Amino acid sequence: MSPPVLAIRDLSVAYRSRRGRLAALRHVDIEVAANRIVGIVGESGCGKSTLIAAVLGLLAPNAEVMSGTVGFEGRNLLAATPAELRAVRGPRIATIFQDPMTALNPVLSIATQMIDIQYRSDEGATAKRARAIAMLTRVGIPDAAQRIDDYAHRFSGGMRQRIVIGMALLMRPALLIADEPTTALDVTLEAQIVHLLREMRGEIAGSILFVSHNLGLIAELCDEVVVMYAGEVVERAPVRALFHAPQHPYTRLLLACDPARVAEGTFPLPTIPGGLPDLAALPQGCVFRARCPDARAECATPPPLRNIGAGHVARCVRAGDG
Amino acid sequence: MAELLEIDGLDVRYRVVGGWRALLAPRGSRFVDAVLDASLHVAAGETYGLVGESGSGKTSLARAIIGLVPHQAGSIRFRGSPTGGSDRAMRPLRRDIGMMFQDPVASLSPRLTVGRLLAEPFRIHAIPGRDRAAEARRLIAMVGLDAGFLRMYPHQLSGGQARRVGLARALALDPALVIADEPTAGLDVSVQGEALNLLGALQAEHGMGLLIVTHNLPVIRHISDRLGIMYLGRIVEQGPTRAIFRRPAHPYTAGLIAAVPQPDPDIKRDAPPLEGEIPSLRQRPTGCEFHTRCRFATDMCRSVAPDYRLIAPDRGVRCHFPLG
């Protein structure tokens, strides 16, 4: 097998705060192989945003990398200089964020922005513009040749997200990070954007790290899924194994809560009682113990990441017991 | 069941060009119609789900009910009597209709503690003879938070907690009808059930009517008795929730239901169920306003606007050729 495009190993990140160190990420291992779409699913506070910031070298000033490496194209991004990171971000790793309006400059036309991001290319302005128009057409902007001179506010939310995807893919990055790219969109537009991502994947021959809290989107788009809870990877599996045979209790409960999976007319709706542990004073043992319906005495010691086979691992003492 | 709320032929229009520019603008472009010819009713103890995408007019309709935006045509009757008029005239009505706003934190004053926020409805409506501090303690317990929250300010609350405080405020004066605008927006899957379970349990106890405005189809499916689907300000389909999900009659409803991603990796859709986007309210399509995105559109759909008509005693649709 070819080496992974992105290899995050043993990554731990903590934030300094008045209440002490908040252990936001602890010993995270994630691999994204060439041509694969890996989904990261988790609720607020699971560490998704810190993870993306660490990969992109955009951690907040009060964040501290406690351990680990982020391997990308043969080097550790955590040890890269700001200039090296700038050479990676954009051309090699592109990112789409939740709100397309904040990703587009409101006072520059789309044409200016799409030509600007090709600054590493030797082509002339006319060729760059033609490439930008071709990409806009490809992502479904009607009359791209005319509309490329418009400003971001002239486009609807769905169109803006299409433009951002087009801009991200213009330089043919090896890795696309999509951070909740459809959360701000209506459901019919969401379906269109997910369809577009699936189509584009075949053309760019790149990998996608797709971050979402929407299990339906993860099921539809991803090849592999990583489930995060309170800063840890609690389960990692190929998409079918995760949805058909989840091993970690948190994954099982999360799937059970999804209203799209609940039987019609169920009341009360299932929930996961309790809340996240305090990241400044983590409990001993399993992080999910306080909310776990199957917790037992042995959960007071940190559970190992158990291998269930075929790329499926879960951080639970009972994983694989059936 | 007695009808609690009856809305008939409601239009809500917003002025988009004002001042001297209005003199130059053509008549038709000075206003946009956010709600057009909307009719619905909600009975006591019933949950009605009003569903639509951004810009469909669902929030405008909800706000018109309690007079936060004026309506230009049609009628709103609450317990049989028409509403409307001045703020003073609306006051008794607002006492009986509780409203949960979309943004739970923004709808709470940042300068008041939760305790004072919960006592505010009693003060505004000058309800005499009740110990307001005791009422605040009763309300906070009712929504499942402990009394310590009464001393907190809204910015110290999580999204779910702020939502509960919003619900406690809406329920403060034992309303007969509660309007909840996107009660699950911004909540994680594991806690959105909590907010809805609470709403449902309190409804079972107090018997109030519930009007839930949402774009979240998977959730509304479980908690509503009847549904109304809005598109470009019009209600295009209405009926019992189960029947609509089983067999949607309007092509838009069918597309909306099919657009919800299914948490099953074995289901892969080939094409998005609905192409295109919602047209601008300023340039409404001719004929049936959905024809620009409808797979079944005919010449008739492009030129003749369909009326809302009943296809079953409790089911109506605004389409020339409803799906069978």
Interface residues (C-beta under 8 A of the other chain):
Chain A: E43 S44 S156 G157 G158 M159 D186 V187 T188 L189 E190 A191 Q192 V194 H195 H213 N214 L215 G216 L217 I218 A219 E220 V239 R240 F243 H244 L253 L254 L255 C257 D258 P259 A260 R261 V262 E264 G265 T266 F267 P268 L269 P270 T271 I272
Chain B: E53 S54 G159 D188 V189 S190 V191 Q192 G193 E194 L196 N197 G200 A201 H215 N216 L217 P218 V219 R221 H222 I223 R242 F245 G255 L256 A259 V260 P261 Q262 P263 D264 P265 D266 I267 K268 R269 A271 P272 P273 L274 E275 E277 I278
